[in-house]
Each structure stands twice: as structure tokens, then as C-alpha cells.
Amino acid sequence: MLSQLSPAVRQYLLVTGNYWAFTLTDGALRMLVVLYFHQLGYSALEVALLFVFYEFFGVVTNLFGGWLGARWGLNRTMNIGLGLQITALMLLLVPAEWLTVVWVMAAQALSGIAKDLNKMSAKSTIKLLVPDNQQGQLYRWVALLTGSKNTLKGIGFFLGGLLLTLIGFQGAVLALALMLSVVWLGSLMFLRRDTGKASFKPKFRDLWSKSRAINILAAARLFLFGARDVWFVVALPVFLAAQLGWDHWQVGSFLALWVIGYGGVQAIAPRFTQAHQVTRYGALLTLAPLGLAAALWYGSFPVSVSIMVGLGLFGLLFAINSSLHSYLIVAHARADGVSLDVGFYYMANAAGRLLGTVLSGYVYMQAGLIACLVISAALLLASTVIVSLLPSMDKCS
């Protein structure tokens, strides 16, 4: 069956499969770390600090990873990412007394490098598999890759909570490491070796984008993902566990269902959206956290109902915005040395996650979930204003 497919489609399936497997383990590991260390008595800020290196090294990795991808080829950067994730998982298979904040931060640093090498490689490869005159297909493939990735991330959240309940932290980490090792071996054997090498030898000065469109999209992405993580990554799961009394499997399952639905919307976004609508959808998204903050403040509905409805609306609109932004960066990126532009863009993405993660723990501890939601709305407003300055999108509509 696979032999009958075109080489481009076969590579697309290989890249997507790698990305899926990696994302499943990454989502499960994130939920394991949040729930396990909160269970040990860590505060929301301390839990957030466990992810600081994860996000910080994501910033560095995307910048230099794009340069490495252009010099070495995207197959190598993707396989290095898979190998580093396995190493990060193995570092957590130590006796419980070794799992200090510093040790876990170091393991998360490796995981952050791995995640962004994998993401940059996958997104850059898609650009090279679709002809320039087939922008509709490019939007569909990017949306499918991004949406399916987030669906698997949601399943990973569920898997992390379930495995923690059934076999404990170390058993769960070992199972994830073994699964990813099998995928890594297959990737080393079958992924094409020349994908993504630039025709020129990029220099360090080429790391920084010289394109106005790329710079605008990068700035908008920073605020977009800061707005998501400022309340979703630490504040929300801790709120559900500490304030509503939910068990680990309930928190993991709820957030998993949200991310699965979010990924599904991303995957089908090309059916009902166009690139020139990005500002309109950004404005609509800005209203979502404000509405949830108002519902929680006035207490007109039960808290659990407000959270479910508000999070659902936020997820729907955020998925559309994320899909549009992901397509626009791939469409605007240069074909020769594509990983340089994509890496620069996802550097901003990682910086936004870092900003959101730190704020999520600090603001929640100081002022609660409502304050996190208000800050989210402010960041979304900034993202929308910035993306409205994007140069002509005619070729992307």
C-alpha cells in the first residue's frame, strides 16, 4: 500500500508519524510532571519553575535548530530530537529522592530541546513537499499536521494522568521511553536523508529573519501562545485539583478532551477559514478569556460549568487562530533554507510559552485564575494588533 504512494506523501506520513509519537510522549510527560509534583506538595510557582528550562531551551533550540536543519538536513534534526526525548525520559527513572527541582529542570531542558527540534523539522519539511502553486494543499497539510499533533497531545494528557494513577510516576516514564525508542529506530531507517539542506551554507547572521512578514508573525505568535499558557499550563490544572477537588485522572481526562477537540478544529480549519481572516478571528479570541473571567467573578453559574463552557469557546477560537498562524509562517517562509525562517518563528513561539508558563505560576499564586484570564486577554489583544500589520496576504488567501 505505502509503495503505491508518491515519495512526497510517504515522507509526509513518516514525518507526521514521528511528530505524533513524540507529541504523545511530550503531552503525557507534561501532565505527569504537573500532577506528580503538585501531589508531592510543590506550589503552583514551583511547578511552573520545573518548566522554565523546558521553555527557555525551546527558544534557543528553535533559533539554532533552524540553522542546523539548513546545514545538516531536517531528517537529522528530527532524529536528534527523538533521541534527546528518550534521554530526558531516562533521566527521570532515578530514585524518587533524586528528583529535586534542579534535576527535573535539567531533564525538562533536554525535553524542551527535543520538542522544538522535532516541531521545527516537521513544519519545515511540509513546506518542501508541496509546490509553491498549491497553497490550498499546503494549508490543508499544515493544518492536518498541527491539528493531529494537538489531538495526540490531548491523548498524551489523558495517558499521563491514567498511567500515574495505574503504575506510578516511574512506571509511566519507562513505558513512554520504550514506546518512543521503537519509533526512533524506525525513523533512523526510513526518513529521507537529504530533506531541507540549503543550497548555501548559512552563517550565524542568517539566524535572524530579515523579512518583515516573518518578524510580524513571530511577534504575534509570542503573544498568542503567552496568552494560552498564562492560564492553561499551570494555573488551570492546579485550580481544578486544589479548588474543585478533582482527582488526577479527572484533571488529565478533562484537559485531554479539550486538547483533542482543539486539535480536531485545527485540522478542519481550512474548510471554513481563509488566511486574510486572521485579524477577525484574533479579535474574537480576545473576548473569550474576558467572558470566562466575568463568569467566574460574578458567579452566575456553577464554577465547573463556567470553566467547561469558557474553555470550550477559547479552545475553538484559539485552534482557528493557531492554524491560520501556522499556515502563514510556512507560506511566507523562503523555500531555500526554510528551517531558518520556521526556526526563528518557533523561537518566538517558545518565548511566548516561557512567558506564559512563568506568569501562570506566579500570577495564580498571587491573584488567582481570574487574574490569569485578564492577562491572557491583554496578550491576545497585542497579538491581534500586531498581526493586523502583516503585509499583503494575497498569495495566502
C-alpha positions in Angstrom: 0.0 0.0 0.0 2.7 2.5 1.0 4.8 1.7 -2.0 2.0 2.9 -4.3 2.1 6.4 -2.8 4.2 9.2 -4.1 7.5 9.9 -2.4 6.2 13.2 -1.1 3.2 11.6 0.5 5.4 8.8 2.0 7.7 11.3 3.6 4.7 13.3 4.8 3.4 10.2 6.5 6.8 9.4 8.1 7.2 13.0 9.4 3.7 13.1 10.7 4.1 9.7 12.4 7.3 10.8 14.1 5.6 14.0 15.2 2.6 12.1 16.5 4.7 9.7 18.6 6.8 12.5 20.0 3.8 14.6 20.9 2.1 11.7 22.7 5.1 11.2 25.0 5.5 15.0 25.4 1.9 15.6 26.5 2.0 12.6 28.8 5.2 13.8 30.4 3.9 17.3 31.0 0.8 16.0 32.8 2.9 13.5 34.8 5.2 16.3 36.0 2.4 18.8 36.8 0.3 16.3 38.8 3.1 14.3 40.4 5.0 17.3 41.8 1.8 19.0 42.9 0.9 15.8 44.7 4.3 16.0 46.5 3.4 19.4 47.8 5.0 21.8 45.3 3.3 25.2 45.0 2.0 26.4 41.6 5.0 28.6 41.2 7.4 25.8 42.0 5.6 23.5 39.4 5.9 26.3 36.9 9.6 26.7 37.5 10.1 23.0 36.6 9.2 24.0 33.0 11.3 27.2 32.8 14.3 25.4 31.3 11.9 23.4 29.0 10.6 26.7 27.5 13.9 28.6 27.7 15.8 26.0 25.8 13.0 25.8 23.3 13.8 29.5 22.5 17.5 28.7 21.9 16.8 25.4 20.1 14.4 26.9 17.5 16.9 29.6 16.7 19.9 27.4 16.3 17.9 24.3 15.3 16.8 26.1 12.1 20.4 26.8 11.3 21.4 23.2 11.9 18.5 22.0 9.8 19.6 24.1 6.9 23.2 22.8 7.2 22.6 19.1 8.1 19.2 18.3 6.8 15.9 18.1 8.6 16.0 14.3 9.0 19.0 14.6 11.3 17.4 17.3 13.5 14.2 15.3 13.8 16.1 12.2 14.8 18.3 14.1 17.2 15.1 15.4 18.8 13.7 11.9 19.2 16.9 10.7 20.8 17.1 13.6 23.2 13.5 13.0 24.4 14.3 9.4 25.2 17.3 10.6 27.2 15.1 13.1 29.1 12.7 10.3 30.0 15.5 8.1 31.2 16.8 10.9 33.4 13.6 10.7 35.4 14.0 7.0 36.0 16.0 7.6 39.1 15.1 7.0 42.8 12.4 9.4 44.0 14.8 11.2 46.4 16.9 12.3 43.4 14.0 14.1 41.8 15.0 17.5 43.0 13.8 20.7 41.3 17.3 21.1 39.7 17.3 17.6 38.4 13.8 17.7 36.9 14.6 21.2 35.4 17.6 19.6 33.7 15.6 16.7 32.3 12.9 19.2 31.1 15.6 21.3 29.4 16.5 18.3 27.3 12.9 17.6 26.6 12.4 21.2 25.5 15.3 21.0 23.1 13.9 17.7 21.8 10.4 19.0 21.3 11.4 22.1 19.4 13.9 20.2 17.2 11.1 17.8 16.3 8.5 20.5 15.7 10.8 22.7 13.6 11.8 19.8 11.5 8.3 18.6 10.8 6.9 22.0 9.9 9.8 22.9 7.7 9.6 19.6 5.8 6.0 20.2 4.8 7.0 23.4 3.0 9.4 21.4 0.8 6.8 18.7 -0.1 4.2 21.0 -1.6 4.7 23.0 -4.9 4.5 26.8 -4.5 1.4 27.0 -6.7 -0.6 24.6 -4.5 -1.2 26.9 -1.4 -4.6 25.3 -0.7 -2.9 21.9 -0.3 -0.2 23.5 1.8 -2.8 25.0 4.2 -4.5 21.6 4.5 -1.3 19.7 5.1 -0.1 22.1 7.7 -3.5 22.2 9.4 -3.7 18.4 9.5 -0.2 18.1 10.9 -0.8 20.7 13.5 -4.3 19.6 14.4 -3.5 15.9 14.6 -0.4 16.8 16.7 -2.6 18.6 19.3 -5.1 15.8 19.3 -2.3 13.4 20.2 -1.1 15.9 22.8 -4.5 15.7 24.4 -4.4 11.9 24.4 -1.0 12.3 26.0 -2.5 14.4 28.8 -5.1 11.6 29.4 -2.4 9.0 29.2 -0.2 10.8 31.7 -2.9 11.1 34.2 -4.0 7.5 33.7 -0.5 6.0 33.9 0.3 8.0 37.0 -2.8 6.5 38.6 -2.2 2.9 37.4 1.5 2.3 37.6 3.0 5.4 39.3 5.5 8.0 38.0 8.5 5.8 37.2 6.4 3.1 35.6 4.8 5.7 33.4 8.1 7.2 32.4 9.6 3.9 31.5 6.6 2.9 29.3 6.9 6.2 27.4 10.7 5.8 26.9 10.3 2.2 25.5 7.5 3.3 23.1 9.5 6.3 21.7 12.6 4.1 21.3 10.8 1.9 18.8 9.7 4.9 16.8 13.2 6.4 16.8 14.7 3.3 15.3 12.1 3.3 12.5 12.8 7.0 11.8 16.6 6.3 11.6 15.9 3.7 9.0 13.3 5.2 6.7 13.4 9.1 6.9 14.9 10.6 3.7 18.4 11.9 4.3 18.6 15.0 2.1 15.5 16.9 3.1 15.9 20.5 4.0 19.5 21.1 3.3 20.0 24.7 2.0 21.9 25.2 -1.3 24.1 27.7 0.5 26.0 27.3 3.8 24.0 29.5 6.2 26.1 31.7 8.5 25.2 32.8 12.1 23.9 36.1 10.9 21.3 34.3 8.9 19.6 33.1 12.1 17.8 36.4 12.4 14.9 36.9 10.0 15.2 39.8 7.5 11.6 39.5 6.4 9.1 42.0 7.7 6.3 39.4 7.4 8.2 36.8 9.4 9.1 39.3 12.1 5.4 40.4 12.4 4.2 36.8 12.5 6.8 35.9 15.1 5.8 38.8 17.4 2.1 37.9 17.1 2.9 34.2 17.9 4.8 35.2 21.0 1.8 37.0 22.5 -0.7 34.4 21.2 1.0 31.5 23.0 1.8 33.5 26.0 -1.9 34.2 26.3 -2.8 30.5 26.2 -0.2 29.3 28.7 -0.6 32.1 31.2 -3.8 30.3 32.4 -3.8 26.9 30.8 -0.4 25.3 31.5 -0.2 25.5 35.4 -3.0 27.7 36.8 -5.9 25.7 35.3 -4.8 22.1 36.3 -3.8 23.3 39.8 -7.1 25.2 40.1 -9.1 22.0 39.1 -7.1 19.9 41.6 -6.9 22.3 44.5 -10.1 24.3 44.3 -12.5 21.9 42.7 -11.0 18.8 44.3 -10.6 16.8 41.1 -8.5 13.6 41.0 -5.5 13.2 38.8 -7.4 11.1 36.2 -10.2 13.7 36.1 -7.8 16.6 35.5 -5.9 14.7 32.9 -9.0 13.5 31.1 -10.7 16.9 31.0 -7.6 18.7 29.7 -7.0 15.8 27.3 -10.6 16.1 25.8 -10.0 19.9 25.4 -6.7 19.5 23.5 -8.2 16.6 21.4 -11.1 18.9 20.4 -8.7 21.8 19.9 -6.6 19.7 17.5 -9.7 18.5 15.6 -10.7 22.1 15.0 -7.2 22.9 13.8 -7.2 20.1 11.3 -10.5 21.1 9.7 -9.9 24.9 9.9 -9.1 25.2 6.1 -12.7 24.1 5.3 -14.2 27.3 6.7 -11.4 29.9 7.1 -9.1 31.9 4.9 -5.8 33.5 5.7 -7.0 37.1 5.4 -9.4 36.5 8.3 -6.7 36.1 10.8 -7.3 39.5 12.4 -11.0 38.9 12.7 -10.5 35.6 14.5 -7.9 37.2 16.7 -10.4 39.8 17.9 -13.0 37.2 18.6 -10.5 35.1 20.6 -9.6 38.1 22.8 -13.1 38.2 24.1 -13.1 34.6 25.2 -11.0 34.8 28.4 -12.7 38.0 29.4 -16.1 36.3 29.2 -14.8 33.4 31.4 -13.3 35.8 33.9 -16.6 37.7 34.1 -18.5 34.5 34.7 -16.2 33.4 37.5 -16.2 36.9 39.0 -20.0 37.3 39.2 -20.6 33.6 40.0 -23.8 33.5 37.9 -23.1 29.8 37.0 -21.5 26.9 38.9 -17.7 27.2 38.6 -17.3 23.8 36.8 -19.9 24.8 34.2 -18.2 28.2 33.6 -14.9 26.5 33.2 -16.2 23.9 30.7 -18.1 26.4 28.5 -15.4 29.1 28.7 -12.6 26.7 27.9 -14.6 25.2 25.1 -15.1 28.6 23.4 -11.5 29.6 24.0 -10.3 26.3 22.5 -12.4 26.6 19.4 -11.2 30.1 18.6 -7.6 29.5 19.7 -7.4 26.5 17.4 -8.6 28.5 14.4 -6.0 31.3 15.2 -3.2 28.8 15.7 -4.0 27.0 12.4 -4.0 30.3 10.5 -0.8 31.5 12.1 0.9 28.1 11.4 0.0 28.2 7.8 1.0 31.8 7.3 4.5 31.2 8.5 5.1 28.2 6.2 3.6 30.2 3.3 5.8 33.2 3.9 9.0 31.3 4.6 11.6 31.1 1.8 11.9 27.6 0.3 15.7 27.6 0.3 16.8 27.3 3.9 13.1 27.1 5.1 14.1 25.9 8.5 15.8 29.3 9.2 12.5 31.2 8.9 10.5 28.5 10.6 13.1 28.1 13.4 13.1 31.9 14.0 9.3 31.9 14.2 9.1 29.0 16.6 11.7 30.6 18.7 9.1 33.4 19.3 6.5 30.6 19.9 8.8 29.1 22.6 9.4 32.6 24.1 5.7 33.1 24.4 5.3 29.7 26.2 8.1 30.7 28.6 6.5 34.0 29.3 3.1 32.3 29.8 4.4 29.5 32.0 6.2 31.8 34.4 3.3 34.1 34.6 0.9 31.2 35.1 2.5 30.0 38.3 3.3 33.5 39.7 0.0 35.3 38.9 -2.1 32.3 40.0 -0.3 32.1 43.3 -0.6 35.9 43.9 -4.1 36.7 42.5 -5.8 33.5 41.2 -7.3 32.2 38.0 -9.3 35.3 37.1 -6.2 37.5 37.0 -4.5 35.0 34.7 -7.5 35.2 32.4 -7.4 39.0 32.3 -3.7 38.9 31.4 -4.5 36.4 28.7 -6.9 38.8 27.1 -4.4 41.6 27.2 -1.8 39.4 25.4 -4.3 38.3 22.8 -5.2 42.0 22.1 -1.5 42.7 21.5 -1.2 39.6 19.2 -4.2 40.7 17.2 -2.9 44.3 16.7 0.5 43.0 15.6 -0.8 40.5 13.1 -3.1 43.2 11.5 0.2 44.9 10.3 1.1 41.9 8.2 1.9 42.8 4.6 -0.3 41.7 1.7 -1.7 38.2 2.2 -2.9 37.9 -1.4 -0.7 34.9 -2.1 -2.0 33.2 1.1 -5.7 33.8 0.8 
